[in-house]
Amino acid sequence: GLLPLCLSTALAASEEVAKVTSVLQSNADQKAKADACRELARIGDREAVAALAALLPDEKLTHMARYGLETIPDPSVDKAFRDAVGQLRGRPLVGVIGSIGVRRGAGAVKPLAKLLNDADADVAQAAARALGKIATPASAQALLKALGQVPPGNQLAFCEGLFRCAEKFTADGHRKQAIVIYDRVRSLPTAHQVRTAALRGAILARQQAGLPIL
């Protein structure tokens, strides 16, 4: 009947995931493991998460591990990325932050907020962009709070993150929250094109009330 057939199909799929995952836990070479990550991006499930997450610190395989994890629709992936934030440094950390942004992991706002003042500019900028992609009131507040202490070299990434938040708020009908962001950014001593974009956003978010600013 249909039920035995479904169970049989599910069992076969689970066995295939286990087979591919075992490659990651073996002494296989880099190419074989990269290929396994690529396959798990297609068929992976919760059972593959731990093995993929174990590769996140690996400089040579961290990119492929993230590629495999990002498409798995299980919350354990988001936890794995959050856990990695507190353990990694350098390029692997920047990559994980990017993956959190791709998945819009709202649960990672607090750990990302702590990285906004990181001494590594790449890390701080990646955190700002990821918070922008998450685009929740909490992520916007974290960016606004850190904005006053941002080194000039990081300011553009912070503004990019804030613009993403403001655009999401405007699209969702939360114009007042968007206006707060645009007004804050247009008051900054930053690049002309950034202030121009903030001015435009401030006018459009206000709708008819924006005419006097125009």
Helices and strands as residue ranges (DSSP letters): H 2-24, H 30-43, H 46-53, H 62-70, H 75-85, H 90-103, G 106-108, H 109-114, H 121-134, H 137-146, G 147-149, G 152-154, H 155-171, H 175-186, H 192-206, G 207-210
